[in-house]
Amino acid sequence: MKVFRLDNRTSSVKEQVETSVTAVGFFDGVHTGHRKVMMKAKEMAEKEGRKWGVMTFDPHPSVVLKGVENAQYLTPLPVKEKLIEELGADYLFIVPFTKELASLSPQTFVDEYFAGLRIAHVVAGFDFSFGHKGKGNMDIIDQLADGRFTSSTVEEFQEGSEKVSSTRIRKLLDEGEVNAANELLGRSYVIYAKPAGAGELEIPLHYHHPEDGEYEVEVDGERGRAVVKGSRIEWKNGCNRNEGDVPVHFLEELRKQP
């Protein structure tokens, strides 16, 4: 997978890519709903003999527009990259979310980031918006494209009569409901923690972590029990690493803290 970290000019990237079918969205969590969008792009690309890609944004718009500090993610950017690569994408376009980007008109956004990247077909969820104050949306994208590319809209994806969303998954994690969160993610929730000595792991600030409590986890391929306390994970089996990222997969909740 080729990764392109874009600036305000896409002309140099245009020369490095073939025409593609690209899924676009913030995609925090890369959950089952997000993968519906991405897999539609992949399927269309395979039928048309094109490359397929994903376009995402960094940081979260709330950081720039609302001044949120220490924003927490289900999938910080390196994790999101890894998951998208595992899905088989040819291209990953990372668009820096800045005040300048937020001020672009929907037409300028389309000209620069869709037509300007040789995207032949855009796939997005029904609620995707772009341009100044989110005035661009999937209802008007074909008009803005003016024949340069086509588009598909993926309708709301539900599980249990409720929309699958990153917000819903965060709420489940806040309540320690790891099993339910994993069902919506379509995989086990993972945090890449840092060794903190004495069998403890430190959760980096940019992760949204489960409620304090005891969980069945898998750490570096070894299953066991761990306790989450604030920003620390007490790994009952200990941790042999002194440095690097340690993947902690949350498999199920066992006991919540009183």
ABEGO torsion letter per residue (X at the ends): XBBBBBBABAAAAAAABBBBBBBBEAGBGGBAAAAAAAAAAAAAAAAAGBBBBBBBBOBBAAAAAAGBBGBBBABBAAAAAAAAAAAGBABBBBBBBBAAAAABBAAAAAAAAAAAAGBABBBBBAABBBEBGGABBAAAAAAAAGGABBBBBBBBBBBGGBBBBAAAAAAAAAAGBAAAAAAAAGBBBBBBBBBAEGGBBBBBAABBBBBBEBBBBBBGGBBEBBBBBEABBBBAAEBABABEBBBBBBABBABBBX
